[in-house]
Amino acid sequence: MSTPDTAEELLYCTVHPDRETTLRCNKCGRPMCAQCAVSTPVGYRCKECVRGIQQKYYTATQYDDLIAFGVAAVATAVVVYLISVMRLPLFILFILGFPAGGAISELIVRVIQKRRGRNMAYFGAGGAVIGGLVAAVLQTYIQINNVYAAYRAEFGAQAEVPPIEIGAVLQSTFTNIGVVLAIGIIAAAIYTRLRMRG
């Protein structure tokens, strides 16, 4: 019966030198603590090695995130403007939001020629929110302006009509729960789809 007297080599994490560890990256051999270790299908690796492998996976150019933002903003603006004009019921907007977001994310993927970017999901969702809100505000402004125009047509050009205040336009826009919900669903669908890609 033998009892090993040899003690394991005392290691300290490369990133956190005050932490003792027995883990090593199975790619570069660097000592790492549990916080720095990333579980992969082939064992534990350090964050630097994982980042290096992911960097080869992300093929997007520096402009692809901006293109994703622009495509999402324009496409969502068109969708939101159309649903605002059609005055669809809330449950229809809820049902249409996911396929609309999926279609917009697919458009983004095709426009950037299937390249992958680390932050593309954030840019796509952000573009959807901004484009959707701009379209909703514009549609509300047009709607209020049309009401004022109808009032002038009925009571004459001299009819007293107050100027359109941006505060009233924004309040009317954000109280339209259906449109705000549709924008959120579209943005969430775009984020999820692009995040799943990479």
Backbone as ProteinMPNN parsed JSONL, in Angstrom:
{"seq_chain_A": "MSTPDTAEELLYCTVHPDRETTLRCNKCGRPMCAQCAVSTPVGYRCKECVRGIQQKYYTATQYDDLIAFGVAAVATAVVVYLISVMRLPLFILFILGFPAGGAISELIVRVIQKRRGRNMAYFGAGGAVIGGLVAAVLQTYIQINNVYAAYRAEFGAQAEVPPIEIGAVLQSTFTNIGVVLAIGIIAAAIYTRLRMRG", "coords_chain_A": {"N_chain_A": [[0.85, -1.178, 0.0], [0.643, 2.12, -0.955], [1.214, 5.515, -0.21], [0.913, 8.552, -1.698], [3.318, 11.024, -1.369], [3.907, 13.215, -2.708], [3.219, 16.522, -3.26], [0.761, 18.42, -5.063], [1.615, 20.757, -7.638], [1.656, 24.131, -6.701], [-0.503, 26.462, -7.986], [-1.358, 29.652, -9.404], [-4.001, 31.755, -10.477], [-3.797, 33.26, -13.67], [-5.068, 35.659, -14.337], [-6.192, 36.468, -11.911], [-4.08, 36.792, -9.613], [-4.087, 36.316, -6.855], [-5.529, 34.091, -6.308], [-5.556, 30.698, -5.619], [-5.273, 27.766, -7.638], [-6.096, 24.746, -9.392], [-6.666, 24.331, -11.914], [-6.004, 24.27, -15.413], [-5.843, 25.795, -18.626], [-6.876, 23.847, -21.318], [-5.902, 24.299, -23.795], [-3.856, 26.317, -24.007], [-2.533, 25.955, -21.635], [-2.451, 27.726, -19.544], [-2.7, 28.73, -16.12], [-5.806, 28.973, -14.39], [-8.573, 30.364, -12.566], [-11.766, 29.278, -11.194], [-13.612, 31.21, -11.951], [-12.542, 32.291, -14.245], [-12.479, 30.182, -15.979], [-13.827, 28.617, -18.847], [-16.332, 26.497, -19.794], [-16.149, 24.167, -22.328], [-17.068, 22.037, -25.134], [-14.815, 20.449, -25.379], [-13.487, 20.532, -22.993], [-12.156, 22.551, -20.231], [-11.348, 25.905, -20.916], [-9.367, 28.913, -21.125], [-10.55, 32.333, -21.065], [-9.309, 33.926, -22.971], [-8.394, 32.154, -24.949], [-10.838, 31.108, -25.805], [-12.001, 33.436, -26.782], [-10.282, 33.972, -28.89], [-10.835, 31.823, -30.61], [-13.529, 32.352, -31.145], [-13.232, 34.732, -32.496], [-12.384, 34.017, -35.037], [-14.697, 32.982, -35.931], [-16.455, 35.11, -36.151], [-17.155, 37.001, -38.843], [-17.896, 39.448, -39.757], [-17.682, 42.692, -41.277], [-16.416, 45.987, -40.425], [-18.501, 47.672, -40.996], [-20.826, 46.218, -41.047], [-22.442, 46.008, -38.724], [-23.572, 48.558, -38.622], [-24.963, 48.518, -41.014], [-26.811, 46.505, -40.425], [-28.208, 47.821, -38.397], [-29.325, 49.972, -39.875], [-30.92, 48.629, -41.833], [-32.721, 47.271, -40.17], [-33.937, 49.464, -38.916], [-35.191, 50.876, -41.059], [-36.859, 48.882, -42.228], [-38.459, 48.118, -40.019], [-39.659, 50.559, -39.504], [-41.284, 50.861, -41.767], [-43.046, 48.663, -41.435], [-44.235, 49.28, -38.936], [-45.417, 51.748, -39.517], [-47.343, 50.953, -41.392], [-48.966, 49.203, -39.847], [-49.877, 51.011, -37.992], [-51.438, 52.717, -39.512], [-53.402, 50.946, -40.406], [-54.707, 50.28, -38.078], [-54.883, 47.871, -36.501], [-56.25, 45.244, -34.394], [-55.171, 44.594, -30.98], [-54.428, 41.89, -30.385], [-53.892, 40.889, -32.917], [-51.687, 42.413, -33.635], [-49.896, 41.434, -31.783], [-49.641, 38.802, -32.669], [-48.616, 39.193, -35.255], [-46.172, 40.416, -34.799], [-43.93, 38.717, -34.201], [-43.454, 37.108, -36.629], [-42.94, 39.269, -38.337], [-40.628, 40.41, -37.198], [-38.921, 38.208, -37.518], [-38.799, 38.053, -40.32], [-37.576, 40.507, -40.905], [-35.1, 40.174, -39.644], [-34.112, 38.108, -41.196], [-33.878, 39.443, -43.607], [-31.838, 41.217, -42.908], [-29.718, 39.379, -42.54], [-29.407, 38.461, -45.161], [-28.72, 40.818, -46.518], [-26.24, 41.481, -45.386], [-24.833, 39.412, -46.315], [-24.7, 36.959, -44.923], [-22.674, 37.187, -43.036], [-21.187, 37.102, -39.758], [-21.48, 38.83, -36.671], [-20.249, 40.022, -33.531], [-21.748, 41.9, -32.072], [-24.028, 42.281, -33.526], [-26.719, 41.561, -33.037], [-27.517, 43.373, -31.077], [-27.336, 45.806, -32.446], [-29.208, 45.382, -34.489], [-31.642, 45.057, -33.023], [-31.71, 47.531, -31.715], [-31.894, 49.284, -33.915], [-34.427, 48.524, -34.824], [-36.085, 49.382, -32.72], [-35.639, 52.179, -32.717], [-36.28, 52.909, -35.401], [-38.938, 51.993, -35.48], [-40.174, 53.595, -33.497], [-39.78, 56.174, -34.547], [-41.348, 55.987, -36.883], [-43.866, 55.544, -35.711], [-44.268, 57.937, -34.287], [-44.234, 59.75, -36.42], [-46.507, 58.887, -37.866], [-48.502, 59.421, -35.992], [-48.277, 62.209, -35.819], [-49.023, 62.92, -38.448], [-51.65, 62.002, -38.397], [-52.834, 63.676, -36.425], [-52.457, 66.121, -37.716], [-54.083, 65.742, -39.957], [-56.589, 65.686, -38.732], [-56.737, 68.338, -37.858], [-56.675, 69.591, -40.366], [-59.079, 68.686, -41.47], [-60.808, 69.952, -39.723], [-60.318, 72.638, -40.34], [-61.221, 72.61, -42.993], [-63.917, 72.204, -42.624], [-64.79, 74.353, -41.054], [-63.711, 76.601, -42.2], [-60.894, 78.523, -43.421], [-60.131, 80.408, -41.601], [-60.508, 79.343, -39.131], [-59.687, 78.838, -35.742], [-56.942, 77.044, -34.929], [-54.895, 75.269, -32.798], [-51.285, 75.149, -32.647], [-49.5, 72.144, -33.499], [-48.252, 70.331, -30.884], [-45.207, 68.883, -29.893], [-45.07, 67.421, -27.559], [-47.69, 66.537, -27.16], [-47.939, 64.892, -29.373], [-46.02, 62.91, -28.821], [-47.069, 61.876, -26.44], [-49.518, 60.838, -27.32], [-48.531, 58.914, -29.058], [-47.117, 57.104, -27.355], [-49.133, 56.186, -25.753], [-50.46, 54.486, -27.319], [-50.783, 51.41, -26.999], [-50.739, 49.054, -28.5], [-49.093, 49.553, -30.777], [-46.644, 50.186, -29.548], [-46.17, 47.777, -28.235], [-45.952, 46.084, -30.47], [-43.594, 47.08, -31.642], [-41.751, 46.403, -29.641], [-41.953, 43.578, -29.686], [-41.118, 42.987, -32.303], [-38.473, 43.959, -32.205], [-37.443, 42.242, -30.216], [-37.694, 39.771, -31.498], [-35.933, 40.116, -33.651], [-33.515, 40.485, -32.252], [-33.289, 37.972, -30.953], [-33.141, 36.17, -33.115], [-30.804, 37.018, -34.511], [-28.954, 36.752, -32.473], [-28.939, 34.027, -32.057], [-27.644, 33.243, -34.329], [-25.045, 33.984, -33.826]], "CA_chain_A": [[0.0, 0.0, 0.0], [1.503, 3.301, -1.058], [0.552, 6.817, -0.055], [1.749, 9.531, -2.381], [3.74, 12.161, -0.559], [4.194, 14.358, -3.579], [2.143, 17.52, -3.306], [0.529, 19.026, -6.385], [2.24, 22.063, -7.82], [0.787, 25.226, -6.307], [-0.693, 27.366, -9.111], [-2.179, 30.845, -9.178], [-4.69, 32.201, -11.703], [-3.056, 34.285, -14.417], [-5.821, 36.918, -14.286], [-6.368, 36.794, -10.495], [-2.901, 36.171, -9.002], [-4.279, 36.01, -5.439], [-6.37, 32.895, -6.183], [-4.937, 29.406, -5.903], [-6.078, 26.961, -8.557], [-5.513, 23.514, -9.951], [-7.125, 24.27, -13.306], [-5.194, 24.83, -16.504], [-6.502, 25.81, -19.933], [-6.416, 22.666, -22.052], [-5.343, 24.703, -25.094], [-2.578, 27.018, -23.847], [-1.895, 25.54, -20.395], [-2.428, 28.829, -18.598], [-3.478, 28.495, -14.895], [-6.991, 29.82, -14.321], [-9.49, 30.056, -11.472], [-13.095, 28.835, -11.659], [-14.292, 32.341, -12.579], [-11.953, 32.516, -15.569], [-12.604, 28.973, -16.797], [-15.002, 28.509, -19.715], [-16.584, 25.096, -20.132], [-16.378, 23.932, -23.757], [-17.251, 20.596, -25.377], [-13.539, 19.715, -25.3], [-12.881, 20.756, -21.69], [-12.081, 23.94, -19.769], [-10.379, 26.778, -21.584], [-9.35, 30.283, -20.617], [-11.372, 33.241, -21.859], [-8.524, 34.424, -24.098], [-8.411, 31.133, -26.014], [-12.207, 31.052, -26.329], [-12.193, 34.653, -27.569], [-9.528, 33.801, -30.132], [-11.586, 30.912, -31.49], [-14.74, 33.053, -31.582], [-12.865, 35.795, -33.429], [-12.37, 33.414, -36.372], [-16.09, 32.681, -36.252], [-17.101, 36.368, -36.522], [-16.59, 37.422, -40.125], [-18.504, 40.723, -40.159], [-16.801, 43.849, -41.47], [-16.697, 47.045, -39.46], [-19.725, 48.381, -41.369], [-21.988, 45.326, -41.035], [-23.333, 46.356, -37.617], [-24.323, 49.752, -39.028], [-25.908, 48.085, -42.044], [-27.885, 45.804, -39.705], [-28.994, 48.867, -37.736], [-30.093, 50.7, -40.885], [-31.941, 47.754, -42.424], [-33.744, 47.048, -39.142], [-34.664, 50.719, -38.687], [-36.059, 51.184, -42.203], [-37.883, 47.841, -42.381], [-39.397, 48.219, -38.905], [-40.429, 51.791, -39.707], [-42.329, 50.579, -42.767], [-44.035, 47.759, -40.822], [-44.964, 49.997, -37.88], [-46.267, 52.749, -40.149], [-48.493, 50.263, -41.991], [-49.892, 48.702, -38.822], [-50.497, 52.18, -37.364], [-52.473, 53.209, -40.427], [-54.482, 49.952, -40.5], [-55.385, 50.202, -36.777], [-55.183, 46.467, -36.232], [-56.47, 44.941, -32.975], [-53.98, 44.282, -30.194], [-54.012, 40.485, -30.499], [-53.318, 40.712, -34.263], [-50.34, 42.991, -33.572], [-49.084, 40.491, -31.02], [-49.386, 37.641, -33.531], [-47.814, 39.596, -36.422], [-44.864, 40.948, -34.403], [-42.855, 37.72, -34.292], [-43.057, 36.846, -38.016], [-42.361, 40.485, -38.922], [-39.248, 40.477, -36.713], [-38.168, 37.135, -38.168], [-38.57, 38.428, -41.723], [-36.606, 41.603, -40.925], [-33.774, 39.625, -39.327], [-33.679, 37.346, -42.377], [-33.449, 40.469, -44.565], [-30.514, 41.673, -42.443], [-28.752, 38.309, -42.826], [-29.16, 38.43, -46.61], [-28.043, 42.052, -46.935], [-24.824, 41.421, -44.967], [-24.295, 38.21, -46.957], [-24.561, 35.905, -43.918], [-21.532, 37.36, -42.134], [-21.569, 37.093, -38.346], [-20.843, 39.851, -35.856], [-20.423, 39.837, -32.09], [-22.747, 42.846, -31.543], [-25.045, 42.528, -34.541], [-28.067, 41.436, -32.459], [-27.822, 44.63, -30.386], [-27.559, 46.842, -33.455], [-30.478, 45.092, -35.16], [-32.756, 45.369, -32.115], [-31.718, 48.984, -31.521], [-32.439, 49.884, -35.133], [-35.867, 48.251, -34.857], [-36.752, 50.251, -31.745], [-35.578, 53.575, -33.164], [-37.077, 53.043, -36.62], [-40.355, 51.829, -35.148], [-40.66, 54.768, -32.765], [-39.842, 57.308, -35.487], [-42.521, 55.78, -37.74], [-45.073, 55.72, -34.902], [-44.407, 59.37, -34.023], [-44.596, 60.384, -37.69], [-47.885, 58.547, -38.186], [-49.352, 60.169, -35.051], [-48.248, 63.608, -36.258], [-49.853, 63.016, -39.659], [-53.04, 61.801, -37.984], [-53.288, 64.916, -35.776], [-52.495, 67.144, -38.757], [-55.277, 65.478, -40.771], [-57.754, 66.128, -37.947], [-56.739, 69.799, -37.94], [-57.021, 69.959, -41.745], [-60.52, 68.447, -41.621], [-61.47, 70.999, -38.952], [-60.238, 73.866, -41.15], [-62.067, 72.446, -44.177], [-65.321, 72.299, -42.232], [-65.119, 75.649, -40.457], [-63.063, 77.678, -42.933], [-59.456, 78.699, -43.216], [-59.901, 81.299, -40.466], [-60.776, 78.628, -37.877], [-58.56, 78.825, -34.803], [-56.397, 75.711, -34.679], [-53.617, 75.423, -32.081], [-50.166, 74.439, -33.286], [-49.287, 70.777, -33.025], [-47.151, 70.288, -29.919], [-44.496, 67.593, -29.929], [-45.426, 66.694, -26.336], [-48.97, 65.859, -27.393], [-47.686, 63.822, -30.346], [-45.325, 61.82, -28.119], [-47.997, 61.266, -25.49], [-50.463, 60.036, -28.093], [-47.8, 57.764, -29.599], [-46.764, 56.127, -26.322], [-50.339, 55.605, -25.16], [-50.951, 53.467, -28.252], [-50.12, 50.215, -26.47], [-50.567, 48.066, -29.568], [-47.925, 49.883, -31.6], [-45.455, 50.056, -28.704], [-45.977, 46.338, -28.047], [-45.475, 45.527, -31.744], [-42.182, 47.465, -31.78], [-40.989, 45.572, -28.705], [-41.931, 42.187, -30.155], [-40.269, 42.945, -33.502], [-37.082, 44.106, -31.757], [-37.061, 41.017, -29.506], [-37.54, 38.701, -32.489], [-34.69, 40.386, -34.387], [-32.401, 40.207, -31.337], [-33.189, 36.525, -30.736], [-32.709, 35.49, -34.361], [-29.409, 37.357, -34.786], [-28.146, 36.214, -31.381], [-28.806, 32.591, -32.305], [-26.667, 33.059, -35.401], [-23.678, 34.164, -33.374]], "C_chain_A": [[0.894, 1.239, 0.0], [0.671, 4.56, -0.891], [1.435, 7.862, -0.701], [2.061, 10.711, -1.474], [3.989, 13.407, -1.402], [2.995, 15.289, -3.617], [2.008, 18.07, -4.72], [1.21, 20.385, -6.431], [1.244, 23.163, -7.489], [0.715, 26.234, -7.452], [-1.555, 28.546, -8.702], [-2.758, 31.284, -10.52], [-3.9, 33.321, -12.366], [-3.731, 35.647, -14.313], [-5.986, 37.396, -12.849], [-5.225, 36.139, -9.698], [-3.038, 35.839, -7.512], [-5.091, 34.728, -5.224], [-5.592, 31.635, -6.554], [-5.866, 28.602, -6.81], [-5.348, 25.681, -8.93], [-5.903, 23.368, -11.416], [-6.104, 24.879, -14.255], [-6.03, 24.806, -17.769], [-5.972, 24.621, -20.733], [-5.891, 23.011, -23.447], [-3.962, 25.333, -24.923], [-1.849, 26.644, -22.557], [-1.848, 26.596, -19.313], [-3.233, 28.479, -17.338], [-4.659, 29.466, -14.827], [-7.867, 29.387, -13.157], [-10.847, 29.665, -12.056], [-13.843, 29.961, -12.367], [-13.794, 32.568, -14.009], [-12.144, 31.332, -16.515], [-13.904, 28.985, -17.58], [-15.147, 27.043, -20.096], [-16.894, 24.982, -21.624], [-16.589, 22.437, -23.965], [-15.97, 19.784, -25.267], [-12.812, 19.949, -23.984], [-12.837, 22.232, -21.338], [-10.986, 24.695, -20.502], [-10.448, 28.165, -20.974], [-10.134, 31.183, -21.572], [-10.623, 33.765, -23.082], [-8.548, 33.433, -25.26], [-9.795, 31.037, -26.646], [-12.467, 32.259, -27.219], [-11.465, 34.556, -28.909], [-10.235, 32.892, -31.119], [-12.835, 31.606, -32.027], [-14.416, 34.111, -32.619], [-12.807, 35.256, -34.859], [-13.775, 33.166, -36.874], [-16.821, 33.94, -36.72], [-16.409, 36.945, -37.754], [-17.113, 38.775, -40.589], [-17.437, 41.8, -40.333], [-17.191, 44.92, -40.459], [-17.992, 47.788, -39.771], [-20.974, 47.508, -41.247], [-22.953, 45.618, -39.892], [-24.186, 47.571, -37.973], [-25.342, 49.418, -40.12], [-27.092, 47.37, -41.397], [-28.801, 46.803, -39.009], [-29.898, 49.572, -38.743], [-31.213, 49.873, -41.487], [-33.077, 47.535, -41.434], [-34.587, 48.299, -38.93], [-35.651, 50.991, -39.812], [-37.191, 50.168, -42.322], [-38.909, 47.908, -41.253], [-40.25, 49.468, -39.027], [-41.571, 51.564, -40.69], [-43.434, 49.724, -42.148], [-44.884, 48.514, -39.803], [-45.873, 51.061, -38.485], [-47.521, 52.096, -40.736], [-49.473, 49.772, -40.929], [-50.557, 49.852, -38.07], [-51.639, 52.7, -38.212], [-53.667, 52.251, -40.445], [-55.257, 49.801, -39.198], [-55.832, 48.78, -36.452], [-55.427, 46.249, -34.736], [-55.182, 44.463, -32.294], [-53.513, 42.846, -30.391], [-53.421, 40.188, -31.878], [-51.887, 41.255, -34.284], [-49.394, 42.045, -32.838], [-48.694, 39.298, -31.888], [-48.45, 38.005, -34.682], [-46.393, 40.029, -36.062], [-43.724, 39.963, -34.595], [-42.476, 37.388, -35.738], [-42.438, 38.073, -38.69], [-40.906, 40.633, -38.491], [-38.371, 39.421, -37.347], [-37.833, 37.473, -39.613], [-37.524, 39.541, -41.825], [-35.205, 41.082, -40.614], [-33.235, 38.8, -40.495], [-33.202, 38.3, -43.475], [-32.063, 40.99, -44.197], [-29.448, 40.653, -42.814], [-28.412, 38.276, -44.31], [-28.386, 39.655, -47.079], [-26.562, 42.011, -46.56], [-24.154, 40.137, -45.441], [-23.867, 37.149, -45.936], [-23.306, 36.006, -43.057], [-22.036, 37.462, -40.692], [-20.795, 38.164, -37.595], [-21.185, 39.676, -34.389], [-21.581, 40.694, -31.553], [-23.92, 43.079, -32.482], [-26.467, 42.456, -33.988], [-28.477, 42.724, -31.761], [-28.131, 45.74, -31.387], [-28.89, 46.626, -34.167], [-31.669, 45.453, -34.297], [-32.858, 46.874, -31.875], [-32.282, 49.726, -32.727], [-33.938, 49.702, -35.226], [-36.617, 49.191, -33.919], [-36.782, 51.692, -32.252], [-36.416, 53.786, -34.416], [-38.561, 52.937, -36.351], [-40.926, 53.039, -34.442], [-40.76, 55.993, -33.669], [-41.081, 57.191, -36.378], [-43.813, 56.012, -36.969], [-45.326, 57.197, -34.607], [-44.838, 60.1, -35.29], [-46.059, 60.119, -38.04], [-48.856, 59.296, -37.266], [-49.416, 61.637, -35.44], [-49.146, 63.813, -37.48], [-51.33, 62.898, -39.309], [-53.603, 63.069, -37.339], [-53.41, 66.037, -36.796], [-53.725, 66.978, -39.651], [-56.555, 65.9, -40.054], [-57.869, 67.647, -38.01], [-57.151, 70.268, -39.334], [-58.517, 69.766, -41.995], [-61.311, 69.526, -40.882], [-61.474, 72.317, -39.734], [-61.15, 73.782, -42.37], [-63.534, 72.624, -43.816], [-65.701, 73.695, -41.77], [-64.415, 76.828, -41.12], [-61.611, 77.855, -42.532], [-59.165, 79.573, -42.003], [-60.128, 80.61, -39.121], [-59.512, 78.584, -37.03], [-58.135, 77.381, -34.517], [-55.059, 75.881, -33.968], [-52.501, 74.695, -32.827], [-50.023, 73.029, -32.693], [-48.063, 70.767, -32.118], [-46.523, 68.902, -29.922], [-44.816, 66.759, -28.692], [-46.72, 65.912, -26.506], [-48.802, 64.699, -28.371], [-47.027, 62.636, -29.654], [-46.251, 61.106, -27.14], [-48.995, 60.361, -26.21], [-49.789, 58.779, -28.653], [-47.59, 56.701, -28.535], [-47.97, 55.567, -25.576], [-50.993, 54.599, -26.103], [-50.221, 52.156, -27.929], [-49.837, 49.195, -27.564], [-49.314, 48.307, -30.388], [-46.639, 49.722, -30.798], [-45.139, 48.579, -28.47], [-45.42, 45.693, -29.316], [-43.999, 45.855, -31.957], [-41.314, 46.598, -30.872], [-40.867, 44.132, -29.167], [-41.026, 42.044, -31.375], [-38.796, 43.02, -33.102], [-36.596, 42.842, -31.055], [-36.839, 39.864, -30.48], [-36.247, 38.878, -33.283], [-33.484, 40.043, -33.511], [-32.19, 38.701, -31.187], [-32.632, 35.816, -31.956], [-31.231, 35.77, -34.635], [-28.479, 36.819, -33.708], [-27.92, 34.714, -31.579], [-27.785, 32.308, -33.4], [-25.242, 33.226, -34.901], [-23.509, 35.442, -32.664]], "O_chain_A": [[1.781, 1.385, 0.842], [-0.453, 4.643, -1.386], [2.584, 8.041, -0.296], [1.163, 11.316, -0.888], [4.245, 14.494, -0.884], [1.889, 14.88, -3.969], [2.981, 18.176, -5.467], [1.36, 21.067, -5.417], [0.105, 23.126, -7.954], [1.734, 26.798, -7.85], [-2.368, 28.457, -7.782], [-2.099, 31.2, -11.557], [-3.398, 34.221, -11.694], [-3.056, 36.672, -14.212], [-5.927, 38.598, -12.588], [-5.397, 35.042, -9.168], [-2.183, 35.146, -6.962], [-5.317, 34.324, -4.083], [-5.045, 31.523, -7.652], [-7.087, 28.743, -6.751], [-4.13, 25.574, -8.79], [-5.52, 22.404, -12.078], [-5.438, 25.864, -13.938], [-6.839, 23.899, -17.965], [-4.762, 24.414, -20.816], [-5.483, 22.123, -24.195], [-3.009, 24.945, -25.599], [-0.674, 26.977, -22.395], [-1.254, 26.369, -18.259], [-4.35, 27.977, -17.462], [-4.522, 30.641, -15.166], [-7.909, 28.211, -12.798], [-11.046, 29.719, -13.269], [-14.624, 29.703, -13.283], [-14.558, 32.992, -14.876], [-11.984, 31.477, -17.727], [-14.959, 29.322, -17.042], [-14.23, 26.427, -20.64], [-17.81, 25.639, -22.119], [-16.317, 21.647, -23.06], [-16.021, 18.568, -25.082], [-11.638, 19.602, -23.863], [-13.401, 23.066, -22.045], [-9.87, 24.208, -20.684], [-11.457, 28.548, -20.382], [-10.351, 30.839, -22.734], [-11.235, 34.021, -24.119], [-8.705, 33.827, -26.415], [-9.922, 30.903, -27.863], [-13.077, 32.134, -28.281], [-11.975, 35.007, -29.935], [-10.238, 33.153, -32.322], [-13.168, 31.477, -33.205], [-15.215, 34.369, -33.519], [-13.151, 35.973, -35.799], [-14.024, 33.142, -38.08], [-17.699, 33.866, -37.579], [-15.239, 37.325, -37.711], [-16.804, 39.206, -41.7], [-16.427, 41.816, -39.63], [-18.172, 44.776, -39.73], [-18.531, 48.468, -38.898], [-22.086, 48.028, -41.337], [-24.164, 45.492, -40.068], [-25.377, 47.612, -37.665], [-26.444, 49.967, -40.143], [-28.242, 47.599, -41.774], [-30.022, 46.653, -39.028], [-31.092, 49.748, -38.498], [-32.334, 50.359, -41.636], [-34.25, 47.604, -41.8], [-35.806, 48.213, -38.783], [-36.815, 51.302, -39.558], [-38.349, 50.546, -42.497], [-40.106, 47.768, -41.503], [-41.435, 49.446, -38.693], [-42.692, 52.022, -40.468], [-44.618, 50.019, -42.314], [-46.11, 48.401, -39.806], [-46.991, 51.255, -38.009], [-48.625, 52.621, -40.594], [-50.684, 49.911, -41.096], [-51.669, 49.7, -37.565], [-52.687, 53.081, -37.69], [-54.815, 52.693, -40.494], [-56.357, 49.249, -39.204], [-57.003, 48.526, -36.169], [-54.883, 46.975, -33.904], [-54.246, 43.996, -32.943], [-52.316, 42.608, -30.548], [-52.546, 39.331, -32.002], [-50.99, 40.648, -34.869], [-48.237, 41.88, -33.226], [-47.552, 38.839, -31.847], [-47.582, 37.212, -35.047], [-45.507, 40.015, -36.916], [-42.662, 40.333, -35.097], [-41.288, 37.382, -36.061], [-41.529, 37.945, -39.51], [-40.044, 40.944, -39.313], [-37.216, 39.684, -37.68], [-36.723, 37.213, -40.078], [-36.683, 39.524, -42.724], [-34.232, 41.497, -41.245], [-32.031, 38.798, -40.75], [-32.242, 38.004, -44.187], [-31.214, 41.181, -45.067], [-28.395, 41.013, -43.34], [-27.253, 38.082, -44.676], [-27.503, 39.552, -47.93], [-25.718, 42.46, -47.335], [-23.044, 39.814, -45.02], [-22.813, 36.527, -46.071], [-22.911, 35.03, -42.418], [-23.175, 37.86, -40.448], [-19.609, 38.382, -37.845], [-22.282, 39.235, -34.046], [-22.314, 40.25, -30.67], [-24.724, 43.984, -32.254], [-27.334, 43.213, -34.425], [-29.636, 43.132, -31.833], [-29.068, 46.515, -31.2], [-29.62, 47.584, -34.421], [-32.611, 46.086, -34.775], [-33.957, 47.429, -31.835], [-33.05, 50.676, -32.58], [-34.651, 50.609, -35.654], [-37.662, 49.732, -34.28], [-37.825, 52.345, -32.22], [-37.185, 54.744, -34.488], [-39.357, 53.688, -36.915], [-42.038, 53.469, -34.746], [-41.715, 56.763, -33.57], [-41.782, 58.178, -36.603], [-44.753, 56.606, -37.498], [-46.466, 57.657, -34.668], [-45.708, 60.97, -35.241], [-46.769, 61.03, -38.463], [-49.91, 59.751, -37.712], [-50.485, 62.246, -35.397], [-49.929, 64.762, -37.535], [-52.164, 63.614, -39.863], [-54.714, 63.491, -37.661], [-54.359, 66.819, -36.749], [-54.337, 67.966, -40.054], [-57.488, 66.405, -40.677], [-58.961, 68.184, -38.193], [-57.897, 71.239, -39.466], [-59.148, 70.59, -42.657], [-62.359, 69.965, -41.356], [-62.483, 73.02, -39.787], [-61.783, 74.771, -42.741], [-64.312, 73.141, -44.619], [-66.799, 74.172, -42.055], [-64.521, 77.954, -40.633], [-61.165, 77.411, -41.474], [-58.078, 79.495, -41.432], [-59.955, 81.236, -38.075], [-58.417, 78.328, -37.531], [-58.891, 76.604, -33.932], [-54.175, 76.568, -34.48], [-52.757, 73.734, -33.554], [-50.383, 72.778, -31.543], [-46.969, 71.147, -32.534], [-47.217, 67.886, -29.95], [-44.834, 65.53, -28.761], [-46.835, 64.772, -26.055], [-49.437, 63.655, -28.223], [-47.422, 61.491, -29.869], [-46.219, 59.88, -27.025], [-49.277, 59.251, -25.758], [-50.402, 57.714, -28.715], [-47.852, 55.522, -28.776], [-47.845, 54.582, -24.848], [-51.964, 53.938, -25.736], [-49.184, 51.844, -28.514], [-48.794, 48.541, -27.546], [-48.558, 47.376, -30.665], [-45.654, 49.184, -31.303], [-43.976, 48.177, -28.503], [-44.522, 44.854, -29.246], [-43.235, 45.0, -32.405], [-40.262, 46.114, -31.29], [-39.799, 43.529, -29.055], [-40.255, 41.089, -31.47], [-37.972, 42.247, -33.593], [-35.462, 42.413, -31.27], [-35.911, 39.073, -30.312], [-35.546, 37.904, -33.556], [-32.545, 39.39, -33.967], [-31.065, 38.21, -31.279], [-31.754, 34.961, -31.841], [-30.482, 34.848, -34.959], [-27.336, 36.467, -33.997], [-26.837, 34.199, -31.299], [-27.139, 31.26, -33.4], [-24.316, 32.668, -35.49], [-22.408, 35.756, -32.212]]}, "name": "protein", "num_of_chains": 1, "seq": "MSTPDTAEELLYCTVHPDRETTLRCNKCGRPMCAQCAVSTPVGYRCKECVRGIQQKYYTATQYDDLIAFGVAAVATAVVVYLISVMRLPLFILFILGFPAGGAISELIVRVIQKRRGRNMAYFGAGGAVIGGLVAAVLQTYIQINNVYAAYRAEFGAQAEVPPIEIGAVLQSTFTNIGVVLAIGIIAAAIYTRLRMRG"}
